[in-house]
Amino acid sequence: MDPKTPILDGLKKEGDGFRRAEPNFFEQLAKRAEQEAQPTAVRRRIRPAFWGAAAAVILLLVFAWNTIDQQSNPQSTLVDVDGMIDALTDEEIFAYIEENVADFELELLTEELEMDSYTE
């Protein structure tokens, strides 16, 4: 069996066989590789759709924060306590105290009763 193949026999007959590279081939290859490897200054342009999406997200966050803030501190729950106390009659106050006397401290009740006796 012949170890040579017909393709290789054809190369020998043509006479050029394996050609050597040109003398400056590797230098040119190195320069071309350096040029391709260097990053070019490309200015990236941000699309208007990106800015629109960013503005929508910011508006959504502001709206959510405002909604949560209003739920935690609603303005409608403010009550005029002084006006409500002034509207109570003495009978209503004494009835409340009699019903809840166990919840009051004895010293507080005595002080209040003594102050009432001085004012009368």
N, CA, C and O atoms as a MOPAC input file, in Angstrom:
PM7 MOZYME 1SCF
protein

 N      0.84000 1    -1.16500 1     0.00000 1
 C      0.00000 1     0.00000 1     0.00000 1
 C      0.89200 1     1.23700 1     0.00000 1
 O      1.87800 1     1.32200 1     0.73200 1
 N      0.51900 1     2.17500 1    -0.83200 1
 C      1.31200 1     3.38500 1    -0.99400 1
 C      0.84000 1     4.43900 1     0.01200 1
 O     -0.34400 1     4.77700 1    -0.00500 1
 N      1.71600 1     4.98800 1     0.90700 1
 C      1.28600 1     5.96800 1     1.91900 1
 C      0.94100 1     7.33500 1     1.32000 1
 O      0.31900 1     8.14700 1     2.00400 1
 N      1.30900 1     7.61300 1     0.10500 1
 C      1.02500 1     8.91000 1    -0.49800 1
 C     -0.37100 1     8.91800 1    -1.07500 1
 O     -0.86200 1     7.90000 1    -1.56300 1
 N     -0.99600 1    10.05200 1    -1.01500 1
 C     -2.31100 1    10.18400 1    -1.63500 1
 C     -2.16600 1    10.91300 1    -2.95200 1
 O     -1.19000 1    11.63900 1    -3.13900 1
 N     -3.08700 1    10.75100 1    -3.85400 1
 C     -2.98600 1    11.40700 1    -5.15900 1
 C     -2.99400 1    12.93300 1    -5.06500 1
 O     -2.43400 1    13.59100 1    -5.94200 1
 N     -3.60300 1    13.51600 1    -4.04100 1
 C     -3.63900 1    14.98400 1    -3.90800 1
 C     -2.23800 1    15.52200 1    -3.67300 1
 O     -1.85000 1    16.52500 1    -4.27300 1
 N     -1.48600 1    14.87800 1    -2.82000 1
 C     -0.12700 1    15.34000 1    -2.54200 1
 C      0.78700 1    15.13800 1    -3.75300 1
 O      1.69300 1    15.93700 1    -3.98800 1
 N      0.55100 1    14.07600 1    -4.51500 1
 C      1.35800 1    13.86000 1    -5.73100 1
 C      1.18800 1    15.01000 1    -6.70000 1
 O      2.13200 1    15.40000 1    -7.38800 1
 N     -0.03800 1    15.56300 1    -6.75500 1
 C     -0.31200 1    16.68000 1    -7.64700 1
 C      0.44400 1    17.93100 1    -7.23500 1
 O      0.83600 1    18.71600 1    -8.09900 1
 N      0.65700 1    18.13800 1    -5.96700 1
 C      1.38100 1    19.31900 1    -5.50300 1
 C      2.85700 1    19.25600 1    -5.91800 1
 O      3.43600 1    20.26200 1    -6.32800 1
 N      3.43800 1    18.10800 1    -5.81100 1
 C      4.84200 1    17.97900 1    -6.17600 1
 C      5.04100 1    18.21500 1    -7.66800 1
 O      6.05300 1    18.78600 1    -8.07500 1
 N      4.10000 1    17.78800 1    -8.47300 1
 C      4.24600 1    17.94400 1    -9.90800 1
 C      4.17500 1    19.41200 1   -10.31400 1
 O      4.84100 1    19.83200 1   -11.26000 1
 N      3.35200 1    20.20400 1    -9.58600 1
 C      3.24800 1    21.61600 1    -9.94000 1
 C      4.51700 1    22.35900 1    -9.56300 1
 O      4.82500 1    23.38700 1   -10.16700 1
 N      5.22600 1    21.89100 1    -8.62800 1
 C      6.50600 1    22.46500 1    -8.30800 1
 C      6.50400 1    23.50200 1    -7.20200 1
 O      7.58300 1    23.86600 1    -6.73600 1
 N      5.31500 1    24.02100 1    -6.73300 1
 C      5.39500 1    25.05300 1    -5.68600 1
 C      5.26200 1    24.44700 1    -4.28600 1
 O      5.73100 1    25.07000 1    -3.33400 1
 N      4.67300 1    23.31200 1    -4.10800 1
 C      4.57800 1    22.65600 1    -2.80900 1
 C      3.99700 1    23.60800 1    -1.76600 1
 O      2.98300 1    24.26100 1    -2.01300 1
 N      4.64200 1    23.68500 1    -0.59700 1
 C      4.23000 1    24.63100 1     0.42400 1
 C      4.95400 1    25.93600 1     0.18700 1
 O      6.17900 1    25.96400 1     0.07500 1
 N      4.19700 1    27.01900 1     0.11000 1
 C      4.82800 1    28.32100 1    -0.12100 1
 C      5.16200 1    28.96800 1     1.21000 1
 O      4.43500 1    28.81500 1     2.19300 1
 N      6.23200 1    29.66700 1     1.22700 1
 C      6.62000 1    30.41800 1     2.41400 1
 C      5.87800 1    31.74800 1     2.41100 1
 O      5.55100 1    32.28600 1     1.35300 1
 N      5.61900 1    32.26900 1     3.59700 1
 C      4.93600 1    33.55300 1     3.71000 1
 C      5.86900 1    34.66500 1     3.28300 1
 O      7.09100 1    34.53300 1     3.33700 1
 N      5.26600 1    35.76800 1     2.85700 1
 C      6.07100 1    36.93000 1     2.46600 1
 C      6.84000 1    37.41900 1     3.68500 1
 O      6.40700 1    37.17500 1     4.81100 1
 N      7.96300 1    38.09900 1     3.49700 1
 C      8.79300 1    38.49800 1     4.63600 1
 C      8.08300 1    39.41200 1     5.63000 1
 O      8.32000 1    39.28500 1     6.83100 1
 N      7.23900 1    40.31100 1     5.19100 1
 C      6.58500 1    41.22500 1     6.12800 1
 C      5.13500 1    40.81600 1     6.43600 1
 O      4.36700 1    41.63100 1     6.94800 1
 N      4.75900 1    39.59500 1     6.14000 1
 C      3.39200 1    39.12600 1     6.36000 1
 C      3.00400 1    39.18900 1     7.83400 1
 O      1.91300 1    39.65900 1     8.15600 1
 N      3.87300 1    38.72600 1     8.74000 1
 C      3.54500 1    38.68100 1    10.15300 1
 C      3.53100 1    40.07800 1    10.76600 1
 O      2.75600 1    40.34500 1    11.68400 1
 N      4.38600 1    40.97100 1    10.26400 1
 C      4.36300 1    42.35100 1    10.75400 1
 C      3.05000 1    43.02900 1    10.37700 1
 O      2.44900 1    43.73300 1    11.18800 1
 N      2.60900 1    42.81000 1     9.13400 1
 C      1.33900 1    43.38900 1     8.69100 1
 C      0.16300 1    42.78800 1     9.46700 1
 O     -0.78900 1    43.48900 1     9.80800 1
 N      0.24000 1    41.49700 1     9.73800 1
 C     -0.81200 1    40.83900 1    10.49800 1
 C     -0.88900 1    41.40100 1    11.91300 1
 O     -1.98000 1    41.60800 1    12.44300 1
 N      0.26900 1    41.64700 1    12.52600 1
 C      0.30200 1    42.19900 1    13.87800 1
 C     -0.27900 1    43.61800 1    13.89600 1
 O     -1.03700 1    43.96300 1    14.80200 1
 N      0.07100 1    44.44000 1    12.90000 1
 C     -0.45600 1    45.80500 1    12.83600 1
 C     -1.97600 1    45.79600 1    12.64500 1
 O     -2.69400 1    46.56100 1    13.28900 1
 N     -2.45000 1    44.93800 1    11.76900 1
 C     -3.89200 1    44.85300 1    11.51400 1
 C     -4.63500 1    44.39100 1    12.77700 1
 O     -5.72200 1    44.88500 1    13.08000 1
 N     -4.04300 1    43.44400 1    13.50500 1
 C     -4.67000 1    42.95300 1    14.73700 1
 C     -4.71400 1    44.05200 1    15.78900 1
 O     -5.70400 1    44.17000 1    16.51000 1
 N     -3.65800 1    44.86100 1    15.89300 1
 C     -3.64100 1    45.96700 1    16.85300 1
 C     -4.71200 1    46.99900 1    16.51600 1
 O     -5.39300 1    47.51000 1    17.40500 1
 N     -4.85700 1    47.30300 1    15.22600 1
 C     -5.85700 1    48.28400 1    14.81700 1
 C     -7.26900 1    47.79300 1    15.10500 1
 O     -8.12600 1    48.56900 1    15.53100 1
 N     -7.50800 1    46.52800 1    14.87700 1
 C     -8.83900 1    45.98700 1    15.13300 1
 C     -9.11300 1    45.84800 1    16.61900 1
 O    -10.26600 1    45.92200 1    17.04200 1
 N     -8.08000 1    45.64700 1    17.41600 1
 C     -8.25500 1    45.44800 1    18.84900 1
 C     -8.46100 1    46.76300 1    19.58500 1
 O     -9.06500 1    46.76900 1    20.65800 1
 N     -7.97700 1    47.87900 1    19.04300 1
 C     -8.13000 1    49.16500 1    19.72200 1
 C     -9.58500 1    49.59800 1    19.66300 1
 O    -10.20800 1    49.59700 1    18.60100 1
 N    -10.11800 1    49.97000 1    20.83100 1
 C    -11.51300 1    50.39900 1    20.83100 1
 C    -11.65500 1    51.75400 1    20.13400 1
 O    -10.85100 1    52.66100 1    20.34400 1
 N    -12.64800 1    51.86700 1    19.33600 1
 C    -12.90600 1    53.14100 1    18.67800 1
 C    -13.84900 1    53.94700 1    19.54500 1
 O    -14.72100 1    53.39100 1    20.21200 1
 N    -13.68100 1    55.21400 1    19.53500 1
 C    -14.52300 1    56.09000 1    20.34100 1
 C    -15.89300 1    56.19300 1    19.69000 1
 O    -16.09600 1    56.92500 1    18.72200 1
 N    -16.81600 1    55.44000 1    20.25000 1
 C    -18.17200 1    55.44500 1    19.72800 1
 C    -19.05500 1    56.12600 1    20.76200 1
 O    -19.12400 1    55.69400 1    21.91300 1
 N    -19.70200 1    57.15300 1    20.36200 1
 C    -20.59000 1    57.85700 1    21.27300 1
 C    -21.95300 1    57.19700 1    21.19500 1
 O    -22.59700 1    57.15800 1    20.14700 1
 N    -22.36500 1    56.68300 1    22.33400 1
 C    -23.65200 1    56.00400 1    22.36200 1
 C    -24.74800 1    57.03500 1    22.55200 1
 O    -24.66100 1    57.90600 1    23.41700 1
 N    -25.73800 1    56.92700 1    21.76300 1
 C    -26.85300 1    57.85600 1    21.82800 1
 C    -27.99400 1    57.18900 1    22.57700 1
 O    -28.42100 1    56.08700 1    22.23300 1
 N    -28.47500 1    57.86500 1    23.59300 1
 C    -29.57900 1    57.31600 1    24.37300 1
 C    -30.87700 1    57.67000 1    23.66000 1
 O    -31.11800 1    58.82400 1    23.30800 1
 N    -31.67200 1    56.69300 1    23.46400 1
 C    -32.89600 1    56.86200 1    22.68900 1
 C    -33.96200 1    57.61100 1    23.49400 1
 O    -33.99200 1    57.51800 1    24.72100 1
 N    -34.82800 1    58.34800 1    22.80900 1
 C    -35.91400 1    59.05500 1    23.51000 1
 C    -36.85500 1    58.10400 1    24.25300 1
 O    -37.44300 1    58.48400 1    25.26600 1
 N    -37.00000 1    56.88500 1    23.76200 1
 C    -37.86700 1    55.92100 1    24.44700 1
 C    -37.32700 1    55.60300 1    25.84300 1
 O    -38.09400 1    55.38700 1    26.78100 1
 N    -36.00500 1    55.57800 1    25.96600 1
 C    -35.39500 1    55.33300 1    27.27800 1
 C    -35.73400 1    56.46800 1    28.23800 1
 O    -36.09900 1    56.22600 1    29.38900 1
 N    -35.61300 1    57.71100 1    27.76100 1
 C    -35.92500 1    58.86500 1    28.61600 1
 C    -37.40000 1    58.86300 1    28.99800 1
 O    -37.74800 1    59.20100 1    30.12900 1
 N    -38.26300 1    58.48800 1    28.06900 1
 C    -39.69200 1    58.41400 1    28.37400 1
 C    -39.98700 1    57.36500 1    29.42400 1
 O    -40.79000 1    57.59000 1    30.32900 1
 N    -39.33600 1    56.21200 1    29.30300 1
 C    -39.53100 1    55.14500 1    30.29100 1
 C    -39.00300 1    55.57100 1    31.66100 1
 O    -39.62300 1    55.28600 1    32.68500 1
 N    -37.86400 1    56.25000 1    31.67400 1
 C    -37.29600 1    56.71700 1    32.94800 1
 C    -38.23200 1    57.73700 1    33.60100 1
 O    -38.44300 1    57.68800 1    34.81200 1
 N    -38.78900 1    58.64900 1    32.82400 1
 C    -39.71600 1    59.64800 1    33.36300 1
 C    -40.98000 1    58.97900 1    33.89400 1
 O    -41.50400 1    59.38800 1    34.93000 1
 N    -41.47700 1    57.95900 1    33.20000 1
 C    -42.67300 1    57.24400 1    33.65500 1
 C    -42.41900 1    56.53600 1    34.98200 1
 O    -43.28100 1    56.53600 1    35.86100 1
 N    -41.24900 1    55.93800 1    35.12900 1
 C    -40.90900 1    55.25100 1    36.38300 1
 C    -40.81500 1    56.25500 1    37.52800 1
 O    -41.29300 1    55.98700 1    38.63000 1
 N    -40.20500 1    57.39900 1    37.27400 1
 C    -40.07900 1    58.42800 1    38.31500 1
 C    -41.45400 1    58.93200 1    38.72300 1
 O    -41.72800 1    59.08400 1    39.91300 1
 N    -42.32200 1    59.19200 1    37.75400 1
 C    -43.67700 1    59.64600 1    38.07800 1
 C    -44.44500 1    58.59100 1    38.87000 1
 O    -45.18000 1    58.92300 1    39.79900 1
 N    -44.27800 1    57.34300 1    38.50900 1
 C    -44.94100 1    56.26400 1    39.23300 1
 C    -44.46000 1    56.19600 1    40.68000 1
 O    -45.26500 1    56.01700 1    41.59300 1
 N    -43.15900 1    56.33700 1    40.89200 1
 C    -42.61600 1    56.31000 1    42.25300 1
 C    -43.12400 1    57.49100 1    43.08100 1
 O    -43.46300 1    57.32600 1    44.25300 1
 N    -43.17800 1    58.67900 1    42.47800 1
 C    -43.67300 1    59.86100 1    43.19400 1
 C    -45.15100 1    59.67900 1    43.53900 1
 O    -45.57200 1    60.00100 1    44.65000 1
 N    -45.93400 1    59.16900 1    42.60300 1
 C    -47.35300 1    58.93900 1    42.86400 1
 C    -47.54600 1    57.92000 1    43.98400 1
 O    -48.37200 1    58.12200 1    44.87400 1
 N    -46.78400 1    56.82600 1    43.94100 1
 C    -46.90600 1    55.79100 1    44.97900 1
 C    -46.50900 1    56.33800 1    46.34400 1
 O    -47.17000 1    56.05600 1    47.34300 1
 N    -45.42900 1    57.12100 1    46.39000 1
 C    -44.98000 1    57.69600 1    47.66000 1
 C    -46.03400 1    58.65000 1    48.20500 1
 O    -46.31100 1    58.64500 1    49.40400 1
 N    -46.62300 1    59.46700 1    47.33900 1
 C    -47.64400 1    60.41600 1    47.76900 1
 C    -48.87900 1    59.69200 1    48.28000 1
 O    -49.46800 1    60.10900 1    49.27700 1
 N    -49.27900 1    58.61900 1    47.61900 1
 C    -50.44800 1    57.85400 1    48.03900 1
 C    -50.21700 1    57.20500 1    49.39700 1
 O    -51.08900 1    57.24300 1    50.26500 1
 N    -49.04700 1    56.61400 1    49.57900 1
 C    -48.73000 1    55.97800 1    50.86900 1
 C    -48.66700 1    57.01800 1    51.97400 1
 O    -49.11900 1    56.76000 1    53.09000 1
 N    -48.11300 1    58.19000 1    51.68200 1
 C    -48.00900 1    59.25500 1    52.67600 1
 C    -49.39300 1    59.74700 1    53.08800 1
 O    -49.63000 1    60.00600 1    54.26800 1
 N    -50.30000 1    59.87800 1    52.13800 1
 C    -51.65200 1    60.33700 1    52.46300 1
 C    -52.41300 1    59.28700 1    53.25400 1
 O    -53.23400 1    59.63200 1    54.10400 1
 N    -52.15500 1    58.00800 1    52.98800 1
 C    -52.84800 1    56.95900 1    53.73000 1
 C    -52.36200 1    56.89000 1    55.17200 1
 O    -53.13800 1    56.56900 1    56.07200 1
 N    -51.09400 1    57.18800 1    55.39500 1
 C    -50.56900 1    57.11200 1    56.75800 1
 C    -50.89400 1    58.36500 1    57.56600 1
 O    -50.97600 1    58.29100 1    58.79200 1
 N    -51.08200 1    59.51200 1    56.91600 1
 C    -51.40900 1    60.76200 1    57.59400 1
 C    -52.58100 1    61.45200 1    56.90000 1
 O    -52.39100 1    62.49200 1    56.26800 1
 N    -53.76400 1    60.90600 1    57.00300 1
 C    -54.88200 1    61.53800 1    56.29400 1
 C    -55.27300 1    62.86600 1    56.95400 1
 O    -55.29600 1    62.97100 1    58.18100 1
 N    -55.57100 1    63.85000 1    56.15300 1
 C    -55.95200 1    65.17100 1    56.65400 1
 C    -57.39400 1    65.17400 1    57.16800 1
 O    -57.75400 1    66.01800 1    57.98900 1
 N    -58.21200 1    64.24800 1    56.69600 1
 C    -59.62400 1    64.24200 1    57.06500 1
 C    -59.85400 1    63.76100 1    58.49600 1
 O    -60.95700 1    63.93900 1    59.01400 1
 N    -58.87000 1    63.16200 1    59.15400 1
 C    -59.06200 1    62.65500 1    60.50500 1
 C    -58.76200 1    63.70300 1    61.57500 1
 O    -58.90500 1    63.41900 1    62.76400 1
 N    -58.35400 1    64.89200 1    61.18300 1
 C    -58.10600 1    65.93500 1    62.16300 1
 C    -59.43900 1    66.38400 1    62.75500 1
 O    -60.38500 1    66.68300 1    62.02700 1
 N    -59.50000 1    66.42900 1    64.09000 1
 C    -60.74300 1    66.74000 1    64.78100 1
 C    -60.49300 1    67.92300 1    65.70900 1
 O    -59.42300 1    68.04000 1    66.30700 1
 N    -61.46900 1    68.77900 1    65.82100 1
 C    -61.38300 1    69.91700 1    66.73800 1
 C    -61.75600 1    69.42800 1    68.13300 1
 O    -62.92800 1    69.42900 1    68.50800 1
 N    -60.75300 1    69.01400 1    68.89600 1
 C    -60.97700 1    68.42700 1    70.21800 1
 C    -61.49400 1    69.48000 1    71.18700 1
 O    -62.39200 1    69.20400 1    71.98300 1
 N    -60.94200 1    70.67300 1    71.12800 1
 C    -61.37900 1    71.72800 1    72.05100 1
 C    -62.85900 1    72.05000 1    71.85300 1
 O    -63.58900 1    72.25900 1    72.82200 1
 N    -63.29200 1    72.08900 1    70.60900 1
 C    -64.70100 1    72.36700 1    70.33500 1
 C    -65.60200 1    71.26200 1    70.84000 1
 O    -66.71000 1    71.52500 1    71.30700 1
 N    -65.13400 1    70.01700 1    70.74900 1
 C    -65.93700 1    68.89600 1    71.22200 1
 C    -66.04000 1    68.89600 1    72.74500 1
 O    -67.09400 1    68.58100 1    73.29800 1
 N    -64.94900 1    69.24800 1    73.42000 1
 C    -64.96900 1    69.28700 1    74.88900 1
 C    -65.87800 1    70.42200 1    75.36400 1
 O    -66.62400 1    70.26700 1    76.33200 1
 N    -65.80900 1    71.55900 1    74.67700 1
 C    -66.67600 1    72.68400 1    75.06200 1
 C    -68.15000 1    72.35100 1    74.87000 1
 O    -69.00500 1    72.89400 1    75.56900 1
 N    -68.45100 1    71.45900 1    73.92500 1
 C    -69.84300 1    71.10600 1    73.65300 1
 C    -70.42600 1    70.16200 1    74.70000 1
 O    -71.64500 1    70.00500 1    74.76800 1
 N    -69.58100 1    69.52900 1    75.51900 1
 C    -70.07300 1    68.60500 1    76.54400 1
 C    -70.70300 1    69.38700 1    77.70200 1
 O    -70.21400 1    70.44500 1    78.09800 1
 N    -71.76900 1    68.85200 1    78.21600 1
 C    -72.40400 1    69.47300 1    79.38700 1
 C    -71.82300 1    68.85000 1    80.64600 1
 O    -71.17500 1    67.80500 1    80.59200 1
 N    -72.06000 1    69.49800 1    81.77100 1
 C    -71.55200 1    68.97600 1    83.05100 1
 C    -72.18600 1    67.63000 1    83.37800 1
 O    -71.53000 1    66.75900 1    83.95000 1
 N    -73.44600 1    67.45400 1    83.02400 1
 C    -74.12600 1    66.18800 1    83.30200 1
 C    -73.48000 1    65.04000 1    82.52200 1
 O    -73.31100 1    63.94600 1    83.05900 1
 N    -73.12000 1    65.28200 1    81.26800 1
 C    -72.48200 1    64.24900 1    80.45100 1
 C    -71.10700 1    63.88000 1    81.01500 1
 O    -70.71800 1    62.71200 1    81.02200 1
 N    -70.38500 1    64.88700 1    81.48400 1
 C    -69.05200 1    64.63700 1    82.05800 1
 C    -69.17200 1    63.80800 1    83.33500 1
 O    -68.45000 1    62.82600 1    83.50900 1
 N    -70.09800 1    64.20800 1    84.24400 1
 C    -70.25800 1    63.46200 1    85.49400 1
 C    -70.78200 1    62.05300 1    85.24000 1
 O    -70.41200 1    61.12800 1    85.96200 1
 N    -71.62800 1    61.86800 1    84.24000 1
 C    -72.13000 1    60.53000 1    83.91600 1
 C    -70.99500 1    59.64300 1    83.40900 1
 O    -70.93000 1    58.46100 1    83.74600 1
 N    -70.12800 1    60.19500 1    82.62300 1
 C    -68.97700 1    59.42500 1    82.12100 1
 C    -68.05500 1    59.03400 1    83.27200 1
 O    -67.55900 1    57.90900 1    83.33000 1
 N    -67.83200 1    59.98100 1    84.19100 1
 C    -66.94400 1    59.69300 1    85.32400 1
 C    -67.55200 1    58.61300 1    86.20900 1
 O    -66.83600 1    57.72300 1    86.66800 1
 N    -68.84500 1    58.67200 1    86.45400 1
 C    -69.50000 1    57.66100 1    87.28800 1
 C    -69.42600 1    56.27500 1    86.65100 1
 O    -69.25500 1    55.27600 1    87.34900 1
 N    -69.55500 1    56.21700 1    85.31500 1
 C    -69.50200 1    54.92100 1    84.63700 1
 C    -68.08400 1    54.34600 1    84.62700 1
 O    -67.90900 1    53.12700 1    84.63500 1
 N    -67.08500 1    55.20700 1    84.60800 1
 C    -65.69100 1    54.75900 1    84.47100 1
 C    -64.84500 1    55.14300 1    85.67700 1
 O    -63.64300 1    55.36200 1    85.52900 1
 N    -65.42500 1    55.23100 1    86.84400 1
 C    -64.70400 1    55.66900 1    88.03700 1
 C    -63.55100 1    54.72500 1    88.37500 1
 O    -62.56000 1    55.16800 1    88.95600 1
 N    -63.64500 1    53.46200 1    88.03400 1
 C    -62.58800 1    52.50300 1    88.35500 1
 C    -61.33400 1    52.77500 1    87.53000 1
 O    -60.23700 1    52.37100 1    87.91600 1
 N    -61.49000 1    53.45200 1    86.40500 1
 C    -60.33700 1    53.72500 1    85.54500 1
 C    -59.55600 1    54.96600 1    85.97400 1
 O    -58.43400 1    55.18000 1    85.51600 1
 N    -60.13900 1    55.77900 1    86.84400 1
 C    -59.47300 1    57.01600 1    87.26200 1
 C    -58.69900 1    56.78700 1    88.54900 1
 O    -59.05200 1    55.92900 1    89.35800 1
 N    -57.64200 1    57.56500 1    88.72600 1
 C    -56.88500 1    57.49900 1    89.97000 1
 C    -57.61300 1    58.33400 1    91.01900 1
 O    -58.19500 1    59.37000 1    90.69800 1
 N    -57.58100 1    57.89200 1    92.24300 1
 C    -58.29800 1    58.55900 1    93.32700 1
 C    -57.76900 1    59.96300 1    93.56600 1
 O    -58.54700 1    60.88200 1    93.82000 1
 N    -56.45800 1    60.13800 1    93.48900 1
 C    -55.87400 1    61.45500 1    93.73500 1
 C    -56.30200 1    62.45500 1    92.67100 1
 O    -56.55100 1    63.62100 1    92.97800 1
 N    -56.38900 1    62.00500 1    91.41700 1
 C    -56.81400 1    62.89000 1    90.33200 1
 C    -58.25200 1    63.35500 1    90.54700 1
 O    -58.56600 1    64.53000 1    90.35600 1
 N    -59.12300 1    62.42600 1    90.94500 1
 C    -60.51300 1    62.79600 1    91.19700 1
 C    -60.62700 1    63.76200 1    92.37300 1
 O    -61.41100 1    64.71000 1    92.31300 1
 N    -59.86700 1    63.54200 1    93.42900 1
 C    -59.93800 1    64.43200 1    94.59100 1
 C    -59.45700 1    65.82500 1    94.23900 1
 O    -60.03700 1    66.81800 1    94.67800 1
 N    -58.40400 1    65.90200 1    93.45200 1
 C    -57.90100 1    67.22400 1    93.05400 1
 C    -58.93500 1    67.95000 1    92.21500 1
 O    -59.16300 1    69.14400 1    92.40900 1
 N    -59.56100 1    67.24700 1    91.29000 1
 C    -60.55500 1    67.88300 1    90.42700 1
 C    -61.76500 1    68.34200 1    91.23300 1
 O    -62.28200 1    69.43800 1    91.01600 1
 N    -62.21600 1    67.49700 1    92.16800 1
 C    -63.37700 1    67.87100 1    92.97600 1
 C    -63.05200 1    69.04900 1    93.88500 1
 O    -63.89700 1    69.92000 1    94.08900 1
 N    -61.83300 1    69.09100 1    94.43700 1
 C    -61.44400 1    70.20500 1    95.28500 1
 C    -61.35000 1    71.49300 1    94.46400 1
 O    -61.75000 1    72.55500 1    94.94300 1
 N    -60.83700 1    71.41900 1    93.25500 1
 C    -60.73100 1    72.60800 1    92.40200 1
 C    -62.11800 1    73.11300 1    92.04000 1
 O    -62.34800 1    74.32100 1    91.98300 1
 N    -63.05400 1    72.18200 1    91.79200 1
 C    -64.42000 1    72.58600 1    91.47100 1
 C    -65.07300 1    73.29600 1    92.66000 1
 O    -65.84100 1    74.24100 1    92.47500 1
 N    -64.76900 1    72.84500 1    93.86800 1
 C    -65.38300 1    73.47100 1    95.04500 1
 C    -64.82100 1    74.87300 1    95.25900 1
 O    -65.52300 1    75.74200 1    95.77600 1
 N    -63.55400 1    75.11300 1    94.86600 1
 C    -62.98000 1    76.45100 1    95.01400 1
 C    -63.54300 1    77.41500 1    93.96700 1
 O    -63.69300 1    78.60700 1    94.23400 1
 N    -63.84500 1    76.90800 1    92.80600 1
 C    -64.33500 1    77.78400 1    91.74900 1
 C    -65.79000 1    78.15000 1    91.91100 1
 O    -66.23900 1    79.14500 1    91.34300 1
 N    -66.52800 1    77.38400 1    92.65900 1
 C    -67.95400 1    77.66600 1    92.83700 1
 C    -68.16600 1    78.67300 1    93.86000 1
 O    -69.30800 1    79.03400 1    94.14300 1

